[in-house]
Amino acid sequence: MLIAILVGRMVNIPFHTSERLVVIPRPRKVQYTMDEAGRPVQIEEEPANELKKQVFAVNVGGFVLPLLLSITFLIRQHMVYQTEGVYLWIGFVLIMVAGGCYATAKADPFTGLRIPLVMPAIITFLCVYFFVPEPVRPVAAYVAGTMGAILGGNIIPLMTKRIRNAVGAPVVSIGGPGIFGGVFVAGILSVLLA
């Protein structure tokens, strides 16, 4: 599954094309020619920037697979262990992680949205270690850490008009670059807690 998540990181599935146009800068062209005296002359061409419609996508390794794993872990926890109150603990940690990621989410011109790499893992570890009962810690850490990072780092900021309008990337990927690292580190933390 680890390899599937790492390979799936490169796959984006588009689900919406916005009417909003974003500027795609083109690289500057530099050519060298010779003048009449035989000296090299540098000629720079300033290309026109391109306008494209903004595309929204979901990342397979950063959103789809962690979502499927979270659902699988929740079903397994419910059917095998029959622990009461596990959803309240997961919900509490998820809200804490999502709040921390939302507070630190920033619009990035290249990746869409970005959060600090270790933010979801630190908040997940502190909340799970101090508040969640020991038998449900690994499941709570994975589900709340990964889904909280996605909710607070991508989904909620994209629903906020101020942040959504500041995103200038041509492809905004939910769970993609800028968020994937936080989701991945939070998932690794849950394995260490197991």
C-alpha positions, 0 to 999 in steps of 0.5 A, spaced: 500 500 500 505 504 501 508 503 494 501 504 491 500 511 495 507 513 492 506 511 485 499 514 486 502 521 488 503 522 481 496 521 478 490 526 478 483 525 476 480 532 474 473 533 476 471 540 475 474 545 470 472 552 473 471 558 469 476 562 472 482 564 468 489 563 471 496 566 468 501 560 466 507 564 465 512 561 459 519 561 460 523 566 457 527 564 450 534 566 450 538 566 443 545 567 441 547 570 434 553 573 431 553 581 429 556 584 423 563 584 426 562 577 428 561 578 436 556 574 439 549 578 441 544 575 446 537 576 443 531 575 449 524 574 447 519 575 452 513 570 450 506 572 451 503 569 458 498 564 456 491 564 460 488 557 462 481 555 465 483 552 472 482 545 473 480 541 480 482 534 481 483 529 486 490 526 487 490 518 488 495 517 492 494 523 497 486 523 497 483 517 494 487 511 497 488 514 504 480 515 504 479 508 502 484 506 507 480 510 513 474 507 511 477 500 511 480 501 518 473 504 521 469 498 518 474 493 521 474 497 528 467 497 528 466 490 526 472 487 530 473 491 536 466 493 537 469 499 541 464 504 544 466 512 543 471 511 538 468 515 533 467 521 538 475 520 539 476 520 532 472 526 531 475 530 536 482 529 533 480 530 526 477 537 528 483 539 531 488 537 526 483 540 520 483 546 525 491 547 525 491 545 518 486 550 516 490 556 520 496 554 517 494 553 509 497 558 504 495 559 497 501 557 493 502 559 485 505 552 483 501 547 488 495 550 489 495 550 497 500 548 502 501 546 509 507 545 513 510 538 512 509 536 520 503 540 522 498 534 521 503 529 524 504 533 530 497 535 532 495 528 531 500 525 535 499 530 541 491 529 541 492 522 540 497 521 545 494 525 551 486 524 549 485 518 546 484 511 549 490 506 547 486 501 544 484 506 538 490 510 538 492 507 531 486 508 527 484 514 530 491 517 528 491 514 521 483 517 520 484 523 523 491 525 521 490 524 514 483 526 513 484 532 518 490 534 513 486 534 507 479 537 510 483 543 513 489 543 508 485 543 502 477 542 502 475 547 507 480 553 504 477 551 497 470 553 500 473 559 503 472 565 497 478 569 500 483 563 499 480 560 493 481 566 489 488 567 491 490 560 488 493 561 482 495 554 480 492 551 473 491 545 477 488 545 484 489 537 486 486 535 493 491 531 496 496 533 491 503 537 492 503 541 498 498 537 502 501 530 500 507 530 505 503 532 511 498 526 509 503 521 508 507 523 514 501 523 518 500 516 516 507 514 517 506 516 524 499 512 525 504 506 523 509 508 529 503 508 534 501 501 532 
